[in-house]
């Protein structure tokens, strides 16, 4: 009987420890979300096409499509999304429905909180500082971050997303350099606190950003080795939100444009919000 009590006690302690870890993680998510929200400009400037007059033509076309004249230049957005996320491989994608919320504050950081219901539910968060996922709300299945590989990989993701969801963050300034690659493609290089990422943006005749691609630092490969490899996404269903025109449909792929092209992320955005500073 004593052994049964001991086993039950140990299980109870383990359960309490898992609950404590989850609560700690959720607190960290909230704190990081609050920190990034506070980066919204207090007195944002107003968009004027003159601001991009000296940029390469594809970049000018992009900004003049993405930001209407007179729009307050808010650089922090919250995004709600559904869609599908792969928990498998290219040969066996195992797509799961997802329900996610994100705050994007490039080039400083982001928080992406996701829930994937199913027979075995998966939930967690991805940020510029950590990746933490658990099954059944408690059991950790991935806890990583706090190193240069994670920071570099995450930086590639969120500055690329800024190109289409928070374009005001990439207007000409220190740390942002635009150049033309061809008549419809521009490259922007974003540098911040020792990190740097070049993103190629292809626009259509009206300036819609239809493709975003870059070489991302990633271990999404059979060897699970961090290396530079093609990454990118296609964008569609553009809608106007507070003077910005942003995509509500995004598909992202590892090994973008190669014979190993694998779409692992299919987002259908439901809401984009540019909150006022201090809200």
Secondary structure, DSSP 8 states (H G I E B T S, - for coil): -HHHHHHHHHHHHHHHHHHHHHHHHHHHHHHHHHHHHTTS-TT--B--GGGGTTS-HHHHHHHHHHB-TT-B----EEEEEEEEEESS-SSS--EEE-EEEEEEETTTEEEEEEEE-SSS-EEEEEESSEEEEEETTTEEEEEEESSHHHHHHHHHHHHHHHHHH-GGGGSSBTTEEEEEEETTEEEEEEEETTEEEEEEEEE-TT--EEEEEEEEEE--STT---EEEEEEEEEEEEEEETTEEEEEEEEEEETTTSTT-EEEEEEEEEEEE---TT-
